[in-house]
């Protein structure tokens, strides 16, 4: 079983890298690494991944719902006294959390579907997964853009 990496020629990964690099520029690598660790160890995220064992793909709605339940994101972005800066942080943290969930799924979990006789349909799982992931990423991007318009403009 090959675990795919960003160096496997997957063009879709460049979108993740750009988003991660931009977030790191704004908040720092330590914050990014902490969010990544807390997100991937979140019981809600683990349950999402388990729920995908017998179907291929998470939906944008799945990912955004789980992101809103990651305790670390909730604690670090709680808004008691609203301000533009606090909303921006909440949106940014939630957005990067969604991208971490999607990236981990596409690189580390989707390839296992080839071994699952209940779901694998003998197509090009890597190609199909990245096509689907691009659509999910686009939906998530649009949702966060709408939140930015609502709270930051």
N, C-alpha and C positions, 0 to 999 in steps of 0.2 A: 504494500500500500504506500503510494507516494503521497507525502504531504506537500502541497503546492506552496511555493514561496513567491514573493514579489519578483524574484529574478527568473521566473518561468515564462517570461514574455507576456504576461497578462496586462494588457494595456489599461484595463479597468482599475488596476491597482494605483496607477498614477493619480487618479482622483482622490483616493484615500491619502496618499502621501502628501498631496497639496493641502488637503484639509488639515491633516495632522501637523504639518510644518507651520501652517498659518496659526493654528491654535497655540503651538509651542512658542511662536514669536510673541503672541499676546500674553500668555499666562505662564510660560516656562515649561521646561521639560519635566521637572519634578511633579508639577501639577498634572500634566498629561499622563505620566507614568502611574501616578496614584489613581487617577480616574480609570485608567485602563485596568489596573489590578483590581480595584474595587468593583468595577463593572463586570469583569469576567468571573469574579468570585461571588457575585450577587446570586442568592437563591432564585430570584425571579428570572434572571438571565439563564441560569442553568436549567430551570424548568422550561423556558422557551425552547432551548436547544433540544431538550428531551422530547418535547412535543413535536419536533420536526423529524424525529427518527423515521417515521413512516410516511412522510411526504417530503417533497423536495424543498420547497422554498418558504421562507418567512415573508409575510406581507409588510408593507410600510406601517400599516396599522399595528401589527404584532410588535414590531420593533419600537415604535413610538410609545405604545402602551407600557411595555416593559421598561423603557427608559424612564418613564414617569414614576416607576416603582422602585428604582435603584436608590436604596437608602442613602448612600453617599451623596448622590446628586441632590436628593431632597434636603439633607442636612447642610450641605455647603452652599445651597442657593435659596435658602428660606428667605422669604420677603415679608418682613414685618412692617417696615415703613417703605412704601414703594418709591423707587427712583429709577431713572433711565438706566443708570449704571448697573443696578441690581437685576433689572430685567434682561439687560444685555448679557450679564454673566450667566443667568439661568438659561437663557436661550443657547448661548455658546456651549455651556457644559452639557446640556441635553443633546444638542446637535452632535458634539464629538462623541458622546456616549453612544448614540445611535450608529454612528460610523464605526465605532469600535466593535459593536455587536455584529454589524453586517460584515465587516472585514474578517473577523474571527470565523464567522460562519462560512464565508466563501473560501477562505484559505485552508481551514482546518477541519470543517465538518462536512461540507458538501462532498468532498472526495469519497467519504465513507459510504455515500449512497450507492456507489457502484457495487458494493458488497451486500447491499440489502435487497434481497429478491422481491420484497413487497413494493419497492419503489423504483428500482432501476429499470429503465425501458430501453436499454442498449443504445441510447443516443450519445452524443458527445457531451458528457455531463459538465466538463469544464467550460465549453463554449456556451451551452444552454444556461448554465449557472451564471456566467458573467453577463449574458444578455438580460436575464431576469433581474440580476443584481443592479444593473444600470437603470432599469425601470424603477425599482424600489428606491434606489438612491435619488433619482429625479423627483419622485413623489415626496420623499423626506425633505429634500432641499426646498421644494415649493412650500411645504407646510411651515418650515422654519422661516422662510422668507416672509410668509404671511404674518407670522408671529412678530417678526421684526417690524413690519409695517405697522402692525397694531400697537406695539408697545414702545417702539423706538423712534418713530417718525413724528 
